[in-house]
Amino acid sequence: MELAPLLLLLFAFTLSVFLGFELIAKVPSQLHTPLMSGSNAISGITVVGALLALADSAPAFDKWIGFAAVVLATINVVGGYAITDRMLAMFKKKEKP
């Protein structure tokens, strides 16, 4: 890989890390649950992208990396929805026996 595209990718990654941190730090606590639901939807798209990349890969190393991406993205989606469900359950009224 040439140096220029690598530097461009590194710049985009660094910019996204700083921008993401600044945006999340400014979110009020009332919006954390909707924000988490939105990020779970994006992670679901990541699973689809990882599956497509896995289907197109030819070398064995690429298949292992694709498989790891599918597993990690799936864990992220399932865990995110479980946490969102638990957070929403905290706001439900408790029934009196």
Secondary structure, 3 states (H helix, E strand, C coil): CCHHHHHHHHHHHHHHHHHHHHHHHCCCHHHHHHHHHHHHHHHHHHHHHHHHHHHHCCCHHHHHHHHHHHHHHHHHHHHHHHHHHHHHHCCCCCCCC
